[in-house]
């Protein structure tokens, strides 16, 4: 099947399929007559694997490592577990940082309710932002 057929059948953007091919995640054959890429059932299964792995938080680099290990006849399961543990740690740090940002934004909003609107003067752009000291903000 051609790239458009593969993309449509799997509800994937054509450019995404082309990109996965370009970086070696998909390896279709090339038709010598017209130079079109021909994708088969194995390519479709690989595409579905990539989509599933991405939905679990694996990066394309991770997926490439997993596929390479698998195609070499080695079980990638231990590598998958290691990568997932790393991703969990990374996501936890991102969540913590986002929670901190949320609380800071909440404090700023609360603080700004008490301040009047001002017209910018001199080098000042917005006194609300410039006057907020996030070091003195406290969580609820």
N, C-alpha and C positions, 0 to 999 in steps of 0.2 A: 504494500500500500504506500501511497505517497504521503508526504508530510501533512498535507491538509486533511487527508482521511484519518491519519493517526491522531492528529490534534482534535478533530471534530469528534471522533469516537470516544475520546477520553476527556472531553470538555477542557482542553488545555489550549492556550494561545499558541498559534503557529510559531511565533518568534521564540517562545520558550522551548519548543521541541527543537527548533534549529539551533538554539543556544546549547542545549544539552548535547546535541550532536557535535557541535563545534568544539566543546570542551571534552569530548570523549566519553560522556556518560551513555550515550546511545551510539551504536555502531552499525548503521544500515549499510547495505551493499550499494554500490554505485552502478547504475545501468550504463554499460559502455556505449550504447547507441545514442542516448540523449543526455547522459550525465546526471539524470535525476537520482535522488536518493530513494531506495526502496526499503521500506520498513516491513518486518515480518512479525509474527506472533511473539517471538522472543523479545523483540524491541518493545512491543506493546506491554508485555509483562514487566520489562525493565522500567518503562515509563511509569507504570502503576506503582512499582516498588519505590521509585524516586519520589513520587507524589506522597505516598504513605510515609516515607522516612522524613520528608520535609514537614509533614503535619505533626510529626513527633518531636520536631525541634532540631533535627540534624541539618547541618549546613551541606552545601553541595560538595565541599571539600571532604567532609566526613563521609558522605555517601560514596564519593569516589574511592576513598580508602577501603570502605566496606566491600564495595563491588570488586575492587582489585584483589582483595584477600580471598573473596569467594571464588573468583575466576581462576585463582591459583590453586584451588582445591582445598583451601584452609577454611576452617570454621571462623566466621567473623563474629561469632556470638560474644566472646570475651571483649573484643574491641568495641562492640555495640554497647555492652554494659559500661565500659570505661568512659566512652564518649557521653553516654546518657548521664552518668554521674557528674561529669564536668559541666554539661549543659544545665543540670539541675542547680548546681552551685552558682553558675553564672546568672540564671534566671532569678534565683533567690536574691542575689546582690542587686539586680535590676529592680526587683519588686521593692526591696528595702529603700533604694534610692528614690523610687517613684513615691513611696509612702512619705518619705521625708519631704519631697517636693510638694506633695499634696498638703501636708500639715503647714508648711511654710506659706503656701498660697492661701490657705484658710486663715492663718494668722494675719497675713497682709490684708486680706479682704476685711477682716474684722477691725483691724487698726485703721484702715482707710475710711470706714464708715463714719469715724469721728472727725475726719479732716475735711476742711472746705475745698472746693474747687479753686484752683489758682491759675492765673495767666502766666505763661513762661516769662522769665526775666533773665537777662544776661546770658550766662552759660547754662542755666537750668532748663531742662526739658519738661520734666514732670516731677513735682515735689513729692508725689505719693511714692514713687519708686525710689527717688533719691533719699527720702527720709526714713525709709523702712530699714530697720536694723534686724536682720534675721537672726543675729546672735542672741538677741533678747526675746525672740519668740518662744512661746511655750506651747506644748501639745495639750489638747483637751483630754 
